[in-house]
Amino acid sequence: MDIAHSNSDADAGPVLVAVDFSSVSHSALRWAIHYCRGCGIPLTLLHVVHDNAECPGKYTPSGDEPGKEDMESVGERLLADYWLSFAADHADLCADFKPQTLVVTGLPATRILEIADYLHAQHLALGCDDHGRSASGVGTLSKRILNKITIPTTLFTSAD
């Protein structure tokens, strides 16, 4: 998906949840569904396939299938499976609730910011399970986003 700069005068959009399939993403999603239900606003789940533009990655399919599959297709399948599993585990919370899902490739911090702007997101929920955490408990990816994000953002961290 190519993202162009959006117009700043457009209506506010959904709550955006950046998902990397971690337990903190799970917490962010659970919070966001409660928030969206309470406010009557839509939810978008975003997964960014970390891919270097100079060397696009491919996944080798499992089983005996020949060839390779592009990472964005695998990411779409993983995100769909993640939502189905989450919805099954939280049937009461997710009843009659269907978020939009979006998978893009690129550098996660950059793409999350671009998508938030493109969708006119009104809130970002982000799991902070970065390996490069500082003494503040916030990782490098989260810091890059927090330094540039212009909408309310809720971070979810692990207890570790």
Biotite code that builds the C-alpha atoms (Angstrom):
import biotite.structure as struc

atoms = struc.array([
    struc.Atom([0.000, 0.000, 0.000], chain_id="A", res_id=1, res_name="MET", atom_name="CA", element="C"),
    struc.Atom([1.397, 3.372, -0.969], chain_id="A", res_id=2, res_name="ASP", atom_name="CA", element="C"),
    struc.Atom([0.652, 6.133, 1.509], chain_id="A", res_id=3, res_name="ILE", atom_name="CA", element="C"),
    struc.Atom([0.382, 9.775, 0.502], chain_id="A", res_id=4, res_name="ALA", atom_name="CA", element="C"),
    struc.Atom([0.159, 12.649, 2.961], chain_id="A", res_id=5, res_name="HIS", atom_name="CA", element="C"),
    struc.Atom([-3.373, 13.108, 4.176], chain_id="A", res_id=6, res_name="SER", atom_name="CA", element="C"),
    struc.Atom([-5.399, 16.260, 4.627], chain_id="A", res_id=7, res_name="ASN", atom_name="CA", element="C"),
    struc.Atom([-5.335, 17.654, 8.153], chain_id="A", res_id=8, res_name="SER", atom_name="CA", element="C"),
    struc.Atom([-8.928, 18.924, 7.960], chain_id="A", res_id=9, res_name="ASP", atom_name="CA", element="C"),
    struc.Atom([-10.501, 15.491, 7.532], chain_id="A", res_id=10, res_name="ALA", atom_name="CA", element="C"),
    struc.Atom([-12.623, 13.914, 10.240], chain_id="A", res_id=11, res_name="ASP", atom_name="CA", element="C"),
    struc.Atom([-10.928, 11.848, 12.900], chain_id="A", res_id=12, res_name="ALA", atom_name="CA", element="C"),
    struc.Atom([-10.730, 8.184, 12.047], chain_id="A", res_id=13, res_name="GLY", atom_name="CA", element="C"),
    struc.Atom([-10.358, 4.962, 13.969], chain_id="A", res_id=14, res_name="PRO", atom_name="CA", element="C"),
    struc.Atom([-8.351, 3.843, 16.934], chain_id="A", res_id=15, res_name="VAL", atom_name="CA", element="C"),
    struc.Atom([-5.219, 2.252, 15.483], chain_id="A", res_id=16, res_name="LEU", atom_name="CA", element="C"),
    struc.Atom([-3.677, -0.773, 17.181], chain_id="A", res_id=17, res_name="VAL", atom_name="CA", element="C"),
    struc.Atom([-0.218, -1.772, 15.982], chain_id="A", res_id=18, res_name="ALA", atom_name="CA", element="C"),
    struc.Atom([0.026, -5.555, 16.328], chain_id="A", res_id=19, res_name="VAL", atom_name="CA", element="C"),
    struc.Atom([3.192, -7.651, 16.434], chain_id="A", res_id=20, res_name="ASP", atom_name="CA", element="C"),
    struc.Atom([1.418, -10.735, 17.875], chain_id="A", res_id=21, res_name="PHE", atom_name="CA", element="C"),
    struc.Atom([3.060, -10.330, 21.302], chain_id="A", res_id=22, res_name="SER", atom_name="CA", element="C"),
    struc.Atom([1.302, -10.460, 24.668], chain_id="A", res_id=23, res_name="SER", atom_name="CA", element="C"),
    struc.Atom([1.481, -6.675, 24.922], chain_id="A", res_id=24, res_name="VAL", atom_name="CA", element="C"),
    struc.Atom([-0.236, -6.364, 21.541], chain_id="A", res_id=25, res_name="SER", atom_name="CA", element="C"),
    struc.Atom([-2.919, -8.628, 22.984], chain_id="A", res_id=26, res_name="HIS", atom_name="CA", element="C"),
    struc.Atom([-3.333, -6.220, 25.923], chain_id="A", res_id=27, res_name="SER", atom_name="CA", element="C"),
    struc.Atom([-3.461, -3.209, 23.589], chain_id="A", res_id=28, res_name="ALA", atom_name="CA", element="C"),
    struc.Atom([-6.142, -4.863, 21.465], chain_id="A", res_id=29, res_name="LEU", atom_name="CA", element="C"),
    struc.Atom([-8.270, -5.816, 24.457], chain_id="A", res_id=30, res_name="ARG", atom_name="CA", element="C"),
    struc.Atom([-8.097, -2.237, 25.763], chain_id="A", res_id=31, res_name="TRP", atom_name="CA", element="C"),
    struc.Atom([-8.851, -0.762, 22.333], chain_id="A", res_id=32, res_name="ALA", atom_name="CA", element="C"),
    struc.Atom([-11.977, -2.862, 21.828], chain_id="A", res_id=33, res_name="ILE", atom_name="CA", element="C"),
    struc.Atom([-13.360, -1.698, 25.177], chain_id="A", res_id=34, res_name="HIS", atom_name="CA", element="C"),
    struc.Atom([-12.472, 1.889, 24.261], chain_id="A", res_id=35, res_name="TYR", atom_name="CA", element="C"),
    struc.Atom([-14.012, 1.687, 20.773], chain_id="A", res_id=36, res_name="CYS", atom_name="CA", element="C"),
    struc.Atom([-17.191, 0.076, 22.064], chain_id="A", res_id=37, res_name="ARG", atom_name="CA", element="C"),
    struc.Atom([-17.537, 2.762, 24.726], chain_id="A", res_id=38, res_name="GLY", atom_name="CA", element="C"),
    struc.Atom([-16.981, 5.618, 22.286], chain_id="A", res_id=39, res_name="CYS", atom_name="CA", element="C"),
    struc.Atom([-18.694, 4.097, 19.259], chain_id="A", res_id=40, res_name="GLY", atom_name="CA", element="C"),
    struc.Atom([-15.669, 4.473, 16.995], chain_id="A", res_id=41, res_name="ILE", atom_name="CA", element="C"),
    struc.Atom([-14.046, 2.004, 14.588], chain_id="A", res_id=42, res_name="PRO", atom_name="CA", element="C"),
    struc.Atom([-10.875, 0.033, 15.178], chain_id="A", res_id=43, res_name="LEU", atom_name="CA", element="C"),
    struc.Atom([-8.070, -0.743, 12.748], chain_id="A", res_id=44, res_name="THR", atom_name="CA", element="C"),
    struc.Atom([-5.499, -3.464, 13.412], chain_id="A", res_id=45, res_name="LEU", atom_name="CA", element="C"),
    struc.Atom([-2.174, -2.776, 11.737], chain_id="A", res_id=46, res_name="LEU", atom_name="CA", element="C"),
    struc.Atom([0.691, -5.196, 11.282], chain_id="A", res_id=47, res_name="HIS", atom_name="CA", element="C"),
    struc.Atom([3.915, -3.892, 9.774], chain_id="A", res_id=48, res_name="VAL", atom_name="CA", element="C"),
    struc.Atom([6.063, -6.515, 8.101], chain_id="A", res_id=49, res_name="VAL", atom_name="CA", element="C"),
    struc.Atom([9.579, -5.269, 8.842], chain_id="A", res_id=50, res_name="HIS", atom_name="CA", element="C"),
    struc.Atom([11.142, -5.405, 5.435], chain_id="A", res_id=51, res_name="ASP", atom_name="CA", element="C"),
    struc.Atom([14.228, -3.766, 4.027], chain_id="A", res_id=52, res_name="ASN", atom_name="CA", element="C"),
    struc.Atom([13.343, -2.162, 0.682], chain_id="A", res_id=53, res_name="ALA", atom_name="CA", element="C"),
    struc.Atom([16.764, -3.009, -0.762], chain_id="A", res_id=54, res_name="GLU", atom_name="CA", element="C"),
    struc.Atom([16.295, -6.707, -0.028], chain_id="A", res_id=55, res_name="CYS", atom_name="CA", element="C"),
    struc.Atom([12.614, -7.689, 0.103], chain_id="A", res_id=56, res_name="PRO", atom_name="CA", element="C"),
    struc.Atom([12.055, -10.813, 2.133], chain_id="A", res_id=57, res_name="GLY", atom_name="CA", element="C"),
    struc.Atom([10.157, -13.957, 1.292], chain_id="A", res_id=58, res_name="LYS", atom_name="CA", element="C"),
    struc.Atom([8.846, -16.759, 3.450], chain_id="A", res_id=59, res_name="TYR", atom_name="CA", element="C"),
    struc.Atom([9.268, -20.377, 2.453], chain_id="A", res_id=60, res_name="THR", atom_name="CA", element="C"),
    struc.Atom([5.854, -22.020, 2.780], chain_id="A", res_id=61, res_name="PRO", atom_name="CA", element="C"),
    struc.Atom([5.485, -24.873, 5.221], chain_id="A", res_id=62, res_name="SER", atom_name="CA", element="C"),
    struc.Atom([4.881, -28.354, 3.889], chain_id="A", res_id=63, res_name="GLY", atom_name="CA", element="C"),
    struc.Atom([5.799, -29.509, 0.420], chain_id="A", res_id=64, res_name="ASP", atom_name="CA", element="C"),
    struc.Atom([4.679, -26.408, -1.479], chain_id="A", res_id=65, res_name="GLU", atom_name="CA", element="C"),
    struc.Atom([7.299, -25.189, -3.957], chain_id="A", res_id=66, res_name="PRO", atom_name="CA", element="C"),
    struc.Atom([8.393, -21.582, -4.211], chain_id="A", res_id=67, res_name="GLY", atom_name="CA", element="C"),
    struc.Atom([8.327, -18.692, -1.832], chain_id="A", res_id=68, res_name="LYS", atom_name="CA", element="C"),
    struc.Atom([5.566, -16.423, -0.627], chain_id="A", res_id=69, res_name="GLU", atom_name="CA", element="C"),
    struc.Atom([5.839, -12.659, -0.247], chain_id="A", res_id=70, res_name="ASP", atom_name="CA", element="C"),
    struc.Atom([5.994, -11.423, 3.328], chain_id="A", res_id=71, res_name="MET", atom_name="CA", element="C"),
    struc.Atom([2.939, -9.168, 3.050], chain_id="A", res_id=72, res_name="GLU", atom_name="CA", element="C"),
    struc.Atom([0.724, -12.130, 2.074], chain_id="A", res_id=73, res_name="SER", atom_name="CA", element="C"),
    struc.Atom([2.005, -14.126, 5.028], chain_id="A", res_id=74, res_name="VAL", atom_name="CA", element="C"),
    struc.Atom([1.492, -11.095, 7.281], chain_id="A", res_id=75, res_name="GLY", atom_name="CA", element="C"),
    struc.Atom([-2.126, -10.783, 6.108], chain_id="A", res_id=76, res_name="GLU", atom_name="CA", element="C"),
    struc.Atom([-2.769, -14.422, 6.908], chain_id="A", res_id=77, res_name="ARG", atom_name="CA", element="C"),
    struc.Atom([-1.066, -14.129, 10.311], chain_id="A", res_id=78, res_name="LEU", atom_name="CA", element="C"),
    struc.Atom([-3.105, -11.042, 11.207], chain_id="A", res_id=79, res_name="LEU", atom_name="CA", element="C"),
    struc.Atom([-6.370, -12.681, 10.143], chain_id="A", res_id=80, res_name="ALA", atom_name="CA", element="C"),
    struc.Atom([-5.509, -15.782, 12.200], chain_id="A", res_id=81, res_name="ASP", atom_name="CA", element="C"),
    struc.Atom([-4.509, -13.589, 15.157], chain_id="A", res_id=82, res_name="TYR", atom_name="CA", element="C"),
    struc.Atom([-7.882, -11.802, 15.083], chain_id="A", res_id=83, res_name="TRP", atom_name="CA", element="C"),
    struc.Atom([-9.831, -15.068, 14.788], chain_id="A", res_id=84, res_name="LEU", atom_name="CA", element="C"),
    struc.Atom([-7.934, -16.551, 17.732], chain_id="A", res_id=85, res_name="SER", atom_name="CA", element="C"),
    struc.Atom([-8.356, -13.388, 19.819], chain_id="A", res_id=86, res_name="PHE", atom_name="CA", element="C"),
    struc.Atom([-12.079, -13.210, 19.014], chain_id="A", res_id=87, res_name="ALA", atom_name="CA", element="C"),
    struc.Atom([-12.542, -16.874, 19.968], chain_id="A", res_id=88, res_name="ALA", atom_name="CA", element="C"),
    struc.Atom([-10.710, -16.344, 23.279], chain_id="A", res_id=89, res_name="ASP", atom_name="CA", element="C"),
    struc.Atom([-12.748, -13.203, 24.028], chain_id="A", res_id=90, res_name="HIS", atom_name="CA", element="C"),
    struc.Atom([-16.131, -14.111, 22.541], chain_id="A", res_id=91, res_name="ALA", atom_name="CA", element="C"),
    struc.Atom([-18.149, -11.807, 24.821], chain_id="A", res_id=92, res_name="ASP", atom_name="CA", element="C"),
    struc.Atom([-15.919, -8.814, 24.116], chain_id="A", res_id=93, res_name="LEU", atom_name="CA", element="C"),
    struc.Atom([-15.710, -9.425, 20.379], chain_id="A", res_id=94, res_name="CYS", atom_name="CA", element="C"),
    struc.Atom([-19.338, -10.380, 19.676], chain_id="A", res_id=95, res_name="ALA", atom_name="CA", element="C"),
    struc.Atom([-20.583, -8.343, 16.696], chain_id="A", res_id=96, res_name="ASP", atom_name="CA", element="C"),
    struc.Atom([-17.270, -6.483, 16.524], chain_id="A", res_id=97, res_name="PHE", atom_name="CA", element="C"),
    struc.Atom([-15.218, -6.482, 13.333], chain_id="A", res_id=98, res_name="LYS", atom_name="CA", element="C"),
    struc.Atom([-12.099, -4.328, 13.058], chain_id="A", res_id=99, res_name="PRO", atom_name="CA", element="C"),
    struc.Atom([-10.527, -3.320, 9.789], chain_id="A", res_id=100, res_name="GLN", atom_name="CA", element="C"),
    struc.Atom([-7.192, -5.073, 9.271], chain_id="A", res_id=101, res_name="THR", atom_name="CA", element="C"),
    struc.Atom([-4.238, -3.665, 7.397], chain_id="A", res_id=102, res_name="LEU", atom_name="CA", element="C"),
    struc.Atom([-0.809, -5.115, 6.621], chain_id="A", res_id=103, res_name="VAL", atom_name="CA", element="C"),
    struc.Atom([2.005, -3.019, 5.165], chain_id="A", res_id=104, res_name="VAL", atom_name="CA", element="C"),
    struc.Atom([5.721, -3.506, 4.687], chain_id="A", res_id=105, res_name="THR", atom_name="CA", element="C"),
    struc.Atom([8.538, -1.229, 5.718], chain_id="A", res_id=106, res_name="GLY", atom_name="CA", element="C"),
    struc.Atom([10.185, 0.111, 8.835], chain_id="A", res_id=107, res_name="LEU", atom_name="CA", element="C"),
    struc.Atom([7.656, -0.241, 11.681], chain_id="A", res_id=108, res_name="PRO", atom_name="CA", element="C"),
    struc.Atom([8.042, 3.178, 13.329], chain_id="A", res_id=109, res_name="ALA", atom_name="CA", element="C"),
    struc.Atom([7.830, 5.016, 10.012], chain_id="A", res_id=110, res_name="THR", atom_name="CA", element="C"),
    struc.Atom([4.912, 2.985, 8.695], chain_id="A", res_id=111, res_name="ARG", atom_name="CA", element="C"),
    struc.Atom([2.891, 3.221, 11.939], chain_id="A", res_id=112, res_name="ILE", atom_name="CA", element="C"),
    struc.Atom([3.211, 7.009, 11.821], chain_id="A", res_id=113, res_name="LEU", atom_name="CA", element="C"),
    struc.Atom([2.277, 7.116, 8.125], chain_id="A", res_id=114, res_name="GLU", atom_name="CA", element="C"),
    struc.Atom([-0.767, 4.895, 8.585], chain_id="A", res_id=115, res_name="ILE", atom_name="CA", element="C"),
    struc.Atom([-1.945, 6.840, 11.644], chain_id="A", res_id=116, res_name="ALA", atom_name="CA", element="C"),
    struc.Atom([-1.792, 10.016, 9.542], chain_id="A", res_id=117, res_name="ASP", atom_name="CA", element="C"),
    struc.Atom([-3.359, 8.419, 6.457], chain_id="A", res_id=118, res_name="TYR", atom_name="CA", element="C"),
    struc.Atom([-6.316, 7.021, 8.438], chain_id="A", res_id=119, res_name="LEU", atom_name="CA", element="C"),
    struc.Atom([-6.682, 10.196, 10.528], chain_id="A", res_id=120, res_name="HIS", atom_name="CA", element="C"),
    struc.Atom([-6.468, 7.906, 13.539], chain_id="A", res_id=121, res_name="ALA", atom_name="CA", element="C"),
    struc.Atom([-7.700, 9.525, 16.717], chain_id="A", res_id=122, res_name="GLN", atom_name="CA", element="C"),
    struc.Atom([-5.765, 7.272, 19.074], chain_id="A", res_id=123, res_name="HIS", atom_name="CA", element="C"),
    struc.Atom([-2.865, 4.822, 18.842], chain_id="A", res_id=124, res_name="LEU", atom_name="CA", element="C"),
    struc.Atom([-2.598, 1.763, 21.072], chain_id="A", res_id=125, res_name="ALA", atom_name="CA", element="C"),
    struc.Atom([0.861, 0.264, 20.957], chain_id="A", res_id=126, res_name="LEU", atom_name="CA", element="C"),
    struc.Atom([2.486, -2.664, 22.679], chain_id="A", res_id=127, res_name="GLY", atom_name="CA", element="C"),
    struc.Atom([5.958, -1.850, 23.916], chain_id="A", res_id=128, res_name="CYS", atom_name="CA", element="C"),
    struc.Atom([7.778, -5.172, 23.860], chain_id="A", res_id=129, res_name="ASP", atom_name="CA", element="C"),
    struc.Atom([10.967, -3.777, 22.364], chain_id="A", res_id=130, res_name="ASP", atom_name="CA", element="C"),
    struc.Atom([14.192, -5.595, 23.117], chain_id="A", res_id=131, res_name="HIS", atom_name="CA", element="C"),
    struc.Atom([16.163, -2.340, 23.199], chain_id="A", res_id=132, res_name="GLY", atom_name="CA", element="C"),
    struc.Atom([14.500, -0.843, 26.271], chain_id="A", res_id=133, res_name="ARG", atom_name="CA", element="C"),
    struc.Atom([16.107, 1.953, 28.161], chain_id="A", res_id=134, res_name="SER", atom_name="CA", element="C"),
    struc.Atom([15.894, 2.594, 31.905], chain_id="A", res_id=135, res_name="ALA", atom_name="CA", element="C"),
    struc.Atom([12.500, 4.248, 31.232], chain_id="A", res_id=136, res_name="SER", atom_name="CA", element="C"),
    struc.Atom([11.080, 0.889, 30.168], chain_id="A", res_id=137, res_name="GLY", atom_name="CA", element="C"),
    struc.Atom([10.266, 2.235, 26.706], chain_id="A", res_id=138, res_name="VAL", atom_name="CA", element="C"),
    struc.Atom([11.953, 0.609, 23.755], chain_id="A", res_id=139, res_name="GLY", atom_name="CA", element="C"),
    struc.Atom([13.610, 2.221, 20.782], chain_id="A", res_id=140, res_name="THR", atom_name="CA", element="C"),
    struc.Atom([10.699, 1.609, 18.398], chain_id="A", res_id=141, res_name="LEU", atom_name="CA", element="C"),
    struc.Atom([8.239, 3.151, 20.842], chain_id="A", res_id=142, res_name="SER", atom_name="CA", element="C"),
    struc.Atom([10.533, 6.128, 21.439], chain_id="A", res_id=143, res_name="LYS", atom_name="CA", element="C"),
    struc.Atom([10.752, 6.814, 17.701], chain_id="A", res_id=144, res_name="ARG", atom_name="CA", element="C"),
    struc.Atom([6.969, 6.788, 17.475], chain_id="A", res_id=145, res_name="ILE", atom_name="CA", element="C"),
    struc.Atom([6.408, 8.851, 20.618], chain_id="A", res_id=146, res_name="LEU", atom_name="CA", element="C"),
    struc.Atom([8.856, 11.511, 19.407], chain_id="A", res_id=147, res_name="ASN", atom_name="CA", element="C"),
    struc.Atom([6.751, 12.135, 16.289], chain_id="A", res_id=148, res_name="LYS", atom_name="CA", element="C"),
    struc.Atom([3.163, 11.061, 16.977], chain_id="A", res_id=149, res_name="ILE", atom_name="CA", element="C"),
    struc.Atom([0.624, 13.870, 17.196], chain_id="A", res_id=150, res_name="THR", atom_name="CA", element="C"),
    struc.Atom([-2.389, 11.935, 18.501], chain_id="A", res_id=151, res_name="ILE", atom_name="CA", element="C"),
    struc.Atom([-3.108, 10.466, 21.943], chain_id="A", res_id=152, res_name="PRO", atom_name="CA", element="C"),
    struc.Atom([-1.145, 7.248, 22.398], chain_id="A", res_id=153, res_name="THR", atom_name="CA", element="C"),
    struc.Atom([-1.487, 4.506, 24.973], chain_id="A", res_id=154, res_name="THR", atom_name="CA", element="C"),
    struc.Atom([1.521, 2.228, 25.521], chain_id="A", res_id=155, res_name="LEU", atom_name="CA", element="C"),
    struc.Atom([1.260, -1.283, 26.914], chain_id="A", res_id=156, res_name="PHE", atom_name="CA", element="C"),
    struc.Atom([4.349, -2.857, 28.454], chain_id="A", res_id=157, res_name="THR", atom_name="CA", element="C"),
    struc.Atom([5.111, -6.294, 29.756], chain_id="A", res_id=158, res_name="SER", atom_name="CA", element="C"),
    struc.Atom([5.667, -6.914, 33.431], chain_id="A", res_id=159, res_name="ALA", atom_name="CA", element="C"),
    struc.Atom([9.250, -8.081, 32.764], chain_id="A", res_id=160, res_name="ASP", atom_name="CA", element="C"),
])
